[in-house]
């Protein structure tokens, strides 16, 4: 299955890396590499993530990595990475269901 990153997900990942870079450059590189590794695992098993509780629909799922939620949508031909959020942030539903 093909994986496509939304512009919002790319922007959020970049913001997180920039934040980590301020104090720990090596950790920033490790963080983003691990995110890509986790997302790549979806190709073989797209349902490994849990259903997003705020939405409660099977096709909207999330992988948890540390304090972050990698939220994605399972389509018929592709997996869309919708956003990455800190677990303490409110998840705006319209941000991922639009």
Beta strands, then each sheet from edge to edge (+ up, - down):
strand 1: 2-5
strand 2: 50-51
strand 3: 60-65
strand 4: 68-74
strand 5: 78-86
sheet 1: 1+ 5+ 4- 3+ 2-
end
